[in-house]
Amino acid sequence: MSMGQEVRYRVRGGRPLNGTAFIQGAKNAVLPMIGAALLAAKGRTVLRNVPTIEDVHRALELAEHIGAKVEFHEAERTVVIDASRLGDDPERAVLPAEIAARFRGSVLFVPALMHRMGRARIEGVGGCNLGSRKLDFHYRGFARLGAEVTEDEDRNHINVKADNLRGGHLYLDTPSHTGTENLIMAAVLAPGTTVIEHAALEPEVLDVIEFLSAMGAKISGGGTGFITVEGVEELTAVEHTIMSDRIDAGVFAMATAAAGGDVSLVGANLEHLGVARWKLDQMGVEFSQQGAVLHVRRDPSVQLRPINAVTSPYPGFATDLQSPLMALATLAEGESYLHENIYDGRFALADELNKMGAKIEVAGTRAIVHGPTDLRGTEVVAHDLRTGAALVLAGLVAEGETVVSPGYLVDRGHAQFADRLAALGADVVREVTE
C-alpha cells in the first residue's frame, strides 16, 4: 500500500453475526519470533500461522535490511527466514529511522544484532529516548548483561556494543511482554546464568519460550514471573506454528456480543482470554469450548448487563480489549465503569463513540459508560489500532452507516478484518482510495 492511499472501513449496522471465523496467529508472538529467528546461525526457520498484518511486513523488511533472507508465503501464512549470513556485513548492524519509525517492535531486533554482529545502532529514536519509560528498561537490561549502551550527542541515536555479554540478574519495573521476550533473547546466548524477575505471564511469552527452547535455548520458569536462562553456544533454526491471537479472538467474541448471533471461532482459546471471558460472561454472552473451536452466542432479544473492568497485566483484563469493551458497554442496561491502568491514551475512543450517540464520561484513567444508548452511524476517527477495531464493532450495531478512518491502523493488528466479519453476515467493506 502506497503512502498516498487512504484506507477506511465502511460499516452498515443492524445485522446479527452467524457462522465461522478463523482467528489469526498472534501478533504479539510472531514479532519477537522474527527477532528470535535471527539468532540462529544455521538452517532456515519456518514460522506457520503468521498473520498477514502490516506489522509483520515491517518486521520482515527490517530483517532483510540487516542481512537475513526472508520469504513470506502469504497464501500459506508461512514465513521462511535464513539468518545464516547475518554478520557478514557489519555495516548492516543498523536499524534505520525510516523503518524503525513505522514499526514500534524494532527494539526486538537488538538482541540478534548484539549476538550476531557484536553491536547495534538504533537511529532516529527521538530525543531522550533512553529516559522514556517505553524502551529504557530494554537498554538497562542489555547493559546489565555487559553491553555498553551510549547515546549520540544529539540523543537521537542509540549505540549498543556487545563484545562480551554474560549472564546477569535482570528485572522489569512493569511486566511487559516485549520487555520479557527481549531480555530472554538477549540472555539465551550469553554465557552463564541469567535471572529475570517480575517477568510477564502472557501466553505469547510462553509461545516465544517454546520456540527458543526448540532452537536449543535453556529457559525455565516461564509463566511464573521468575525466569532463569542458562546461556548456550548456538541456536539452530526450527519450524514452529504460532499460537492464535487472543486479542483477535476477544474482538470477534465482542463483535458477536454486540451484534447478537451465533459464531464459531476456529483457533480461539477461552483460557487465553483471561478475565475478559468472565466480564463477557457477566454481560450475558454464552461460551463453550469445543476442542480448538470456541462457540460464542448472544441472544439478540436479551439486553446486555453492565460491568466494571480494570485493565491489568495478564491474566487480568487486557488493555487491548478495553476499547471494544467500551463500545459493547454502550449497549448494556445501566452504568459500566472502566478503569485503565496501563495506557493513558486509550480513552480517545470515548469522544468518537459519543459522536455516535453514546453517553461516556471520562475522568483521568476512569470512564463511566451510561447505557443503553442507540448508536447512529457517522464519520469517526481511529486514533489507534484498538480504537479502530472498536469503532468498526460499534458500527455493526449503529443505525445507518459508520465510516472509520484511517483504516490502516486496523490493518496493523487484524488481518482480513472486513472479509472475516462479512463472512459472518456483517455489512463491512474496507475501501482504498487514492
Salt bridges, closest charged atoms under 4 A:
GLU54 OE1 - ARG58 NH1 2.79
ASP55 OD2 - LYS27 NZ 3.74
ASP55 OD1 - ARG412 NE 3.07
GLU61 OE1 - ARG58 NE 3.13
GLU61 OE2 - ARG102 NH2 3.27
GLU71 OE2 - ARG44 NH2 2.85
GLU71 OE1 - HIS73 NE2 2.85
GLU74 OE2 - HIS57 NE2 3.51
ASP88 OD2 - ARG85 NE 2.49
ASP89 OD2 - ARG92 NE 3.71
GLU123 OE2 - ARG121 NE 3.61
ASP136 OD2 - ARG140 NH1 2.67
GLU148 OE2 - LYS161 NZ 3.96
GLU151 OE1 - ARG155 NE 3.51
ASP152 OD2 - ARG121 NH1 3.22
ASP163 OD2 - LYS161 NZ 3.17
ASP173 OD2 - ARG140 NH2 2.92
GLU181 OE1 - HIS177 ND1 3.59
GLU197 OE2 - HIS169 NE2 2.74
GLU204 OE2 - ARG246 NE 2.80
ASP207 OD1 - HIS240 NE2 2.98
GLU234 OE2 - LYS42 NZ 2.81
GLU239 OE2 - ARG48 NE 2.51
ASP248 OD1 - HIS414 ND1 2.75
ASP248 OD2 - ARG420 NH1 2.73
ASP262 OD1 - HIS295 NE2 2.62
ASP262 OD2 - ARG297 NE 3.82
GLU286 OE2 - ARG297 NH1 2.84
ASP320 OD1 - ARG346 NH2 2.54
ASP320 OD2 - ARG386 NH2 3.67
GLU335 OE2 - HIS370 ND1 3.10
GLU352 OE1 - LYS355 NZ 2.85
GLU352 OE2 - HIS383 NE2 3.06
GLU361 OE2 - HIS370 NE2 2.41
GLU401 OE1 - ARG10 NH1 2.61
GLU401 OE2 - ARG12 NH1 3.48
ASP411 OD2 - ARG430 NH2 2.89
ASP427 OD2 - ARG15 NH1 3.82
GLU431 OE1 - ARG8 NE 2.96
GLU431 OE2 - ARG10 NE 2.88
